[in-house]
Amino acid sequence: MSAGEGRVAARLAELGLTLPDVAAPLAAYVPAVRSGAHVWTSGQLPFVAGALPVTGKLGAEVDVETAVALARTAGLNALAAVGALLAAEGPDDDPARALDRVRRVVKVVGFVASDAAFTGQPAVVNGTSLLLHEVFGDAGIHARSAVGVAVLPMDAPLEIEIVVETD
């Protein structure tokens, strides 16, 4: 292994994290696409082993602490989608190691299913933002939007999209 190769995989291991399998799309789309030097993910739900561990809205059925953890999970799922796309492009076929090709996280968009009175969307999406900073260091600091919505697919509490710049 050359210098720097596998640094993201090593960092994930230090954090006790493993990239999950990429969730199968729920409709007619793909988990991630490349456009030039950027990879854009489709919205990633907080699936764990193919299922949503929690459903409902923030401010009603779901509390902020739970949602922050779910946002971290959805962020990890987004990294898995990016890693799978990069691995398919080669030269490294391991998605975690392929994430070494990420130069920076550019943007995070978080959609939070919210009760009408809930205004803590930014705190929820921090679960993803902090994960990306932990994994990529300063290259994980990004622009972001955190939006409250009425409902998400499968009654998920949140959905996360990321855009990364690659080599």
Buried (B, 14 or more C-beta within 10 A) or exposed (E): EEEEEBBBBEBBEEEEBEBBEBBEEEEEEEBBEBEEEBBBBBBBBBBBEEEBEBEBBBBBBBEBEBBBBBBBBBBBBBBBBBBBBBBEBEEBEBBBBBBBBBBBBBBBBBBBBBBEEBEBBBBBBBBBBBBBBBBBEEBBEBEBEBEBBEEBEEEBBBBBBBBBBBE
